[in-house]
Amino acid sequence: MAAEETTSGKRQSRRSPEDPGRRRDPVRTRRAILTAAAAEFGTHGFDGARVVRIAKAAGVSHQLITYYFGGKRGLYEALSEQWLETTMPLTLALPYAEAVQRYVHMAHEDPDWARTLAREEFGARPPAEDDRAAELFKTVEGLRARQARGEFRSDLDVGAVSLAFFAASIAPVVLPWIAREFTQQDPASQEFTEHYAEQVSRMISALAEAAFGESAADGESRETESESVPEPGA
C-alpha cells in the first residue's frame, strides 16, 4: 500500500496498480484464471505449463495468480479439487451406468481436464495426489457396496471395473484418432457423444444382466438334471 499527500497536507493510502484488491469481481477473476489454467495444463501438462501464459490468457497479472493460488502447483490443486467436487458425487448419487454416461458428456463438454490427466508424467507424483486418491478410493468402495447388492457380478474386480469405465469415459477425448477409426464417426461431434455414452451405459448394465442370466441358466440346468435322474426303484 502506498501513500500520498493531499492538498490539505494529510496523507492518505493509495493502492498499488498491482494490488489484487482493485479487482471488483474476485469470483469472476478466479474463474477466468482457472479456465485459462485448465487449457494450459490440457495442452502442455503440469511440467510444461507456464504461469505467464495462463496470466496472459486470463487477462490478469502474474502477481494476481500468486495472490489467489500461490503459483502453478496451487492452480493445479484447485483444478483437481474442482474436478473432484463436480464428478465424484455423481458416482454415489446416480446408478453407475448413468454416472459414467454423464462422465462421457462431461469429458466432451470440458475436455481440458481429461487431456491434463493424459499428460501427467508416468511415475511422477502429481500435485494433489493424496486428495484425489482418497476420493477415488471412495468411489471404489461405493462400487463394492453396489456389487454386494447385486449390481455387478461377484466375480468382477470393482477396481478393474472402475478403471475400465473411467478410461472409457475419456477415451474419445484423449484418443480421438483411434476413436474415429474404430467407430467411423467424428468423436468431437454431439451425435457421437450421445451414441457412445448410451453404448457405454448399456455395457455397464450388461454386467448385472449377465449375472441374472447366468443365475437363471444355472437354475434351468439344475432342474433339467433333476428331471433326468431316475427316482429310486423306477
N, C-alpha and C positions, 0 to 999 in steps of 0.2 A: 504494500500500500504506500503510495507516495503522498506528499503533502505540498500545498502551495499557499502563498499568502494572498489574501483578497485585498480590495481597496480599503477596507476598514482596518487592516492591519492584523486581522485574525487569520490563523492558519486553519485550513480545512483539508480533509483527506481527499485524495484523488485516486481513482482506480487505475491500476496499470493497464495498458492496452491488452496485455495477455492474461489479465485476471479472469479466471473462469466464471466469477460471479457476474460478469457482464452478460452472460447468456441468459436470456429471458425464459427459455423453454428447455430446461435440462433433460426432460424426458425425451423430447424430440431429438436433442443433440446426442444423447446416449444411443437412441435407436439408429440414427444416421451412422454413428461410429461403428456400431455392431453390424449393421448391414454391409458397410464397406469392408469391415474385417472379415466377415463371412466370405465375401467374394475373393478377398486376397488370400485367405487360407485355402479356399477351394481351388484356387489357381496355382498357388505356389507351395502349399503345405505350411506347417509351422516353421520349419527351419528356413524356408525360402521367403517367407512373408517379411515385408518391411513396413514398419510403422509410418514412415514418411509417406509411403504410397497410400496407406489407409487414411491418414490425415488429409491428404490431397483429395481423395475420392469422397470423403465425408464433408469436405469444405470447412475443416477446423484446423487449429494449430496442433503441432506435436505436443505442446505443453498441456493442451486440454485433454488429450488422450491419457497422458500421465496422471493428470488430476483425477479423472474418472476411474481409470482402470489400472494405473501403475505401470503400464507398459504392455509389451506383446503377450507375455505369459498371462497377465491379468485379463486381457481381451479373450484369449483362448479359453480360459477358465470360465469367463462369463458366458461365452457361446456354448460351452459344454453344459453349464447349468441351465441355460435357456432351452437347449435341446432336450435335456432330461425332463425338465418341468413340462414340456409340451408333449413329449412322446410316451414316456414311461407310464403315466397314469392310464393310457389307453389300454395297455395290456391287462390291467387289473379291472378296469371298468367295463370293457366290452368282451364279447366272445372272441376267442383268439383269432378265428378266421376273419372276423370283422375288423379286429385291430390291425392285423397285417395288411388287409385290404386298404385300410386308411393309411398305413405307412407307405404303401406304394404311391398313393396320391400325394402324400406329403413330400416324398422324395422328388416327385415330378414337379410339384409346385415350388419347392425350395431346394434345389439340387446342391447348393454350395456345401452344406454340412456332410452330405454323402461323399462328395468329392474330397472334402477335408479328411474324412476317415480313411479314404482310399490312399491318401498321400502321407499318412503317418509312417514314419521311418520304422522299418522292420527291426525288432529287437530293442528299440529305444523306448524309454518310459515317457509316454505323452503327458502333457500338463493335465491336471485334474483327473488323473487315472484312478485314484482311490475313490473319489465320489462316483465316478462313472461305474467302476467295478461294483460298488455297493448297490447301486440301482439295478444293474444288470443281474446281480445275484437275486434281488427281489423278484425280478420277472421270471427267473428260472424256478424259484421256489413257488411262485404262483402257478406256473405250468405244472409243476409236480403235484400241486393240490388238485388241479383240473384232471390230471391223469388218474389220481386216486378216485375222483368222482366218475370216471369212465369216459372222459372226453378224448383221451388218447389211448392207443393200445398200450398194454402194460409192458410189452417187450421193447418199447422205444425209449431211447435215452433222451430225456427232455432237454438236456444241454445241447445235444446234436440237433434236435428239432428247432430249438431257439436259434442256433447259429445258421441252420439251413434257410429258415424263412426270413431271418433278418437279412441275410445275403440276398435272398430272392427279392426282397422289397427294394433294395437299392441297385440291383443288377442293371436295370435299363439305364441308370444314370452313370454308373462307373464303368460299364461295359457296353456302350451304345453300339459299337460296330458289331460285336458278337450278337447282341440282342436283335439287331436288324437282320443279320444273316440267318439266325435261327428262325425268326418269325416272318421274315419278308415284309415287315412293317416298319414304319418310322417310330422308333422308341420315344421320340420327343413329342409325338402327337397326342392329343387328348383321347382320340379314338383308341390308340394302342393302350394307353394307360388304363382306361376303363375296362377294356377287354382283358388285359394282363392281370389287373387287380382281381377281377372276378375269377379268373382261372386259378390264381394262387389261393384264393379263398376256398375254391372247390377242392383243391388238393389237400388243404388242411382239414376240411370237413370229411374227406375220404378216409382220413386216419381213424376217425371214430366209426365211420360206416364199415370199414374193413373189420374192425373189432366185432361189431354187431353181426356182420355177415359170417365171420368165422364162427362165432358162438352158435348161430343158427345152423350152420353147416355141421358143426360138431354134434349138435343135438339131433339132427336128422340122421347123422351117421350112426349114433348110438341107438336110435330107435330101429334103424334097419338091421343092425347087428342083433338086437334083442329079438326081433321078429324071426331072424334066420336061425337062431339057436333053438333046437328041438327041446321040448319040455321033457323032463324025466318020465320014462315009461311010455313015451309016444311011439 
